[in-house]
Amino acid sequence: MAITMTPAATERVRSFLANRGKGIGLRLGLKTSGCSGMAYVLEFVDALNDDDEVYDIDGVKIIIDAKSFIYLQGIELDFVKEGLNEGFQFNNPNAKGECGCGESFTV
């Protein structure tokens, strides 16, 4: 299953990278956190690790490590503005549930 991004997310990542002035792309990963067990992590990537998978989506590189990939297959990254709030939204078909605050998920 592929990793996808909406046009809004692609433009936002492209803008972040341009403002930063350096970097290969954006890492999408996971960490153990929250009441449901796993939380998403987004960070800039300046150098690749040996176990990284790189996905080029409309000229934006998304980097995922091998451990995270099994939980992120098929994910869609979106960027949403709702009123005064804005942020990335993760549409993960592997997620079986989320905590009430939306900070973590379980598979």
C-alpha positions as CSV (number, residue, x, y, z in Angstrom):
1,M,0.0,0.0,0.0
2,A,1.3,3.4,-0.9
3,I,1.8,6.5,1.2
4,T,-0.2,9.5,-0.1
5,M,-0.6,13.2,0.6
6,T,-3.3,15.6,-0.2
7,P,-2.4,18.7,-2.3
8,A,-2.8,20.8,0.9
9,A,-0.3,18.7,2.8
10,T,2.1,18.6,-0.1
11,E,2.1,22.4,-0.4
12,R,2.5,22.8,3.4
13,V,5.5,20.5,3.6
14,R,7.0,22.2,0.5
15,S,6.6,25.6,2.2
16,F,8.1,24.4,5.5
17,L,11.2,23.0,3.6
18,A,11.6,26.2,1.6
19,N,11.4,28.4,4.7
20,R,13.9,26.1,6.5
21,G,16.3,26.5,3.6
22,K,17.7,22.9,3.8
23,G,16.6,19.3,4.2
24,I,15.9,16.3,2.1
25,G,12.3,15.9,3.1
26,L,10.0,15.1,6.0
27,R,10.2,12.1,8.3
28,L,6.9,10.4,9.2
29,G,7.4,8.1,12.1
30,L,5.9,6.7,15.3
31,K,6.8,6.8,19.0
32,T,5.3,5.1,22.0
33,S,3.1,7.7,23.7
34,G,-0.3,8.6,25.0
35,C,-3.1,6.5,26.4
36,S,-3.6,4.4,23.2
37,G,0.0,3.5,22.6
38,M,1.4,5.2,19.5
39,A,1.7,8.8,18.3
40,Y,2.8,10.2,15.0
41,V,6.1,12.1,14.7
42,L,7.0,14.6,12.0
43,E,10.5,16.0,11.6
44,F,12.8,17.4,9.0
45,V,15.4,15.1,7.5
46,D,18.9,16.2,6.6
47,A,20.5,12.8,6.1
48,L,18.9,9.4,5.4
49,N,19.3,6.3,7.7
50,D,20.1,2.9,6.3
51,D,16.6,1.5,7.0
52,D,14.7,4.5,5.5
53,E,12.2,4.2,2.8
54,V,11.8,7.3,0.6
55,Y,8.5,8.3,-1.1
56,D,8.5,11.1,-3.6
57,I,5.0,12.7,-3.7
58,D,4.8,15.5,-6.3
59,G,8.4,16.5,-5.6
60,V,8.1,16.2,-1.8
61,K,10.0,13.4,-0.1
62,I,8.4,11.6,2.8
63,I,10.9,9.4,4.7
64,I,9.7,6.4,6.8
65,D,11.9,4.1,8.8
66,A,11.3,0.3,8.5
67,K,9.9,-0.1,12.0
68,S,7.2,2.6,11.5
69,F,6.4,1.5,7.9
70,I,4.4,-1.6,8.9
71,Y,2.0,0.7,10.9
72,L,1.9,3.4,8.3
73,Q,1.2,1.5,5.1
74,G,-1.6,3.2,3.2
75,I,-1.6,6.3,5.3
76,E,-2.7,9.6,3.8
77,L,-1.2,12.8,5.2
78,D,-3.5,15.8,5.0
79,F,-3.2,19.5,6.2
80,V,-6.5,20.9,7.5
81,K,-7.6,24.3,8.6
82,E,-10.6,24.5,10.9
83,G,-11.4,28.0,12.3
84,L,-8.3,29.2,14.0
85,N,-6.7,25.7,14.2
86,E,-4.6,24.2,11.6
87,G,-2.4,21.1,11.4
88,F,-1.6,17.8,9.8
89,Q,-4.2,15.1,9.9
90,F,-3.3,11.4,9.6
91,N,-5.8,9.1,7.8
92,N,-4.4,5.7,8.8
93,P,-6.3,2.6,7.6
94,N,-4.3,0.5,10.2
95,A,-5.5,2.5,13.2
96,K,-8.1,0.5,15.1
97,G,-8.9,3.3,17.6
98,E,-7.7,6.7,19.0
99,C,-7.7,8.2,22.4
100,G,-10.2,10.8,23.3
101,C,-7.8,13.7,22.9
102,G,-6.6,12.5,19.5
103,E,-2.9,12.4,20.5
104,S,-2.4,8.7,20.1
105,F,-3.8,5.6,18.4
106,T,-3.7,1.8,18.5
107,V,-3.4,-0.8,15.8
